């Protein structure tokens, strides 16, 4: 959420789409709906401020570099220090927020909160997600009009001269290959591990619920 002090408030929605680094803080923040505070607090949100004024005739570019975070573990992805991180791209440009003319002033206070992507895409750490289970088309779930023109999968086990595996009539998918592309807020391996933790918690809660229901029925005396 953005609280705009100067200028119009049409920047607020765009600011919510800026990816913020969350690897070291995502498990420490509470979901804002579960927090006991009335509005915002350190337990459920991170405050970021923006205060830029243009005093020159040349337009001033306001970018994510101008955002100041109250928690260095939660900053714009493009502002992340990558000198000691070989897994990320070191050549990313700062995200342009707006351009100010001489005399214009933009001052904002923003709060980053933890949420779910199924509620709004701004909370999604994924840019793309794909999977495959039959790289050589042995199950024939896909029909190749001209097998020789179909590109081979990165996980293919065929020889160079082969185009697709022999048909397995009774074959079933046994292995799955997933590809996760991150927007930068979380590393791909953390996205997968966090998703598994949430799934495990939901299954555990469901198991506890049914266990309690069975216990209630056992104690019920008509």
KADARA-V544953 format. One record per residue. N is the residue number from 1. RES is the residue in three letters. OMEGA is omega as a letter, one per 20 degrees, with the letter a starting at -180 (* if undefined). Layout:
N | RES | OMEGA
N | RES | OMEGA
This chain:
1 | UNK | a
2 | UNK | r
3 | UNK | a
4 | UNK | a
5 | UNK | a
6 | UNK | a
7 | UNK | a
8 | UNK | a
9 | UNK | a
10 | UNK | r
11 | UNK | a
12 | UNK | a
13 | UNK | r
14 | UNK | r
15 | UNK | a
16 | UNK | a
17 | UNK | r
18 | UNK | a
19 | UNK | r
20 | UNK | r
21 | UNK | a
22 | UNK | a
23 | UNK | a
24 | UNK | a
25 | UNK | a
26 | UNK | a
27 | UNK | a
28 | UNK | a
29 | UNK | r
30 | UNK | r
31 | UNK | a
32 | UNK | r
33 | UNK | a
34 | UNK | a
35 | UNK | a
36 | UNK | a
37 | UNK | a
38 | UNK | a
39 | UNK | r
40 | UNK | r
41 | UNK | a
42 | UNK | a
43 | UNK | a
44 | UNK | a
45 | UNK | r
46 | UNK | a
47 | UNK | r
48 | UNK | a
49 | UNK | r
50 | UNK | a
51 | UNK | a
52 | UNK | r
53 | UNK | r
54 | UNK | a
55 | UNK | a
56 | UNK | r
57 | UNK | r
58 | UNK | r
59 | UNK | a
60 | UNK | r
61 | UNK | r
62 | UNK | a
63 | UNK | r
64 | UNK | r
65 | UNK | a
66 | UNK | r
67 | UNK | r
68 | UNK | a
69 | UNK | r
70 | UNK | r
71 | UNK | a
72 | UNK | r
73 | UNK | a
74 | UNK | a
75 | UNK | r
76 | UNK | a
77 | UNK | a
78 | UNK | r
79 | UNK | a
80 | UNK | r
81 | UNK | a
82 | UNK | a
83 | UNK | a
84 | UNK | a
85 | UNK | a
86 | UNK | a
87 | UNK | a
88 | UNK | a
89 | UNK | a
90 | UNK | a
91 | UNK | r
92 | UNK | r
93 | UNK | r
94 | UNK | a
95 | UNK | r
96 | UNK | r
97 | UNK | r
98 | UNK | r
99 | UNK | a
100 | UNK | r
101 | UNK | a
102 | UNK | r
103 | UNK | r
104 | UNK | a
105 | UNK | r
106 | UNK | r
107 | UNK | a
108 | UNK | r
109 | UNK | a
110 | UNK | r
111 | UNK | r
112 | UNK | a
113 | UNK | r
114 | UNK | a
115 | UNK | a
116 | UNK | a
117 | UNK | r
118 | UNK | r
119 | UNK | r
120 | UNK | a
121 | UNK | a
122 | UNK | r
123 | UNK | a
124 | UNK | r
125 | UNK | a
126 | UNK | r
127 | UNK | r
128 | UNK | r
129 | UNK | r
130 | UNK | r
131 | UNK | r
132 | UNK | a
133 | UNK | a
134 | UNK | a
135 | UNK | a
136 | UNK | r
137 | UNK | r
138 | UNK | a
139 | UNK | r
140 | UNK | r
141 | UNK | r
142 | UNK | r
143 | UNK | r
144 | UNK | r
145 | UNK | r
146 | UNK | a
147 | UNK | a
148 | UNK | a
149 | UNK | a
150 | UNK | a
151 | UNK | a
152 | UNK | r
153 | UNK | r
154 | UNK | a
155 | UNK | a
156 | UNK | r
157 | UNK | a
158 | UNK | r
159 | UNK | a
160 | UNK | a
161 | UNK | r
162 | UNK | a
163 | UNK | r
164 | UNK | a
165 | UNK | r
166 | UNK | a
167 | UNK | r
168 | UNK | a
169 | UNK | a
170 | UNK | a
171 | UNK | r
172 | UNK | r
173 | UNK | a
174 | UNK | a
175 | UNK | a
176 | UNK | r
177 | UNK | a
178 | UNK | r
179 | UNK | a
180 | UNK | r
181 | UNK | a
182 | UNK | r
183 | UNK | r
184 | UNK | a
185 | UNK | r
186 | UNK | r
187 | UNK | a
188 | UNK | a
189 | UNK | r
190 | UNK | r
191 | UNK | a
192 | UNK | a
193 | UNK | r
194 | UNK | r
195 | UNK | r
196 | UNK | r
197 | UNK | r
198 | UNK | r
199 | UNK | r
200 | UNK | r
201 | UNK | a
202 | UNK | r
203 | UNK | r
204 | UNK | r
205 | UNK | r
206 | UNK | r
207 | UNK | r
208 | UNK | r
209 | UNK | a
210 | UNK | r
211 | UNK | r
212 | UNK | r
213 | UNK | r
214 | UNK | r
215 | UNK | r
216 | UNK | a
217 | UNK | a
218 | UNK | a
219 | UNK | a
220 | UNK | r
221 | UNK | a
222 | UNK | *
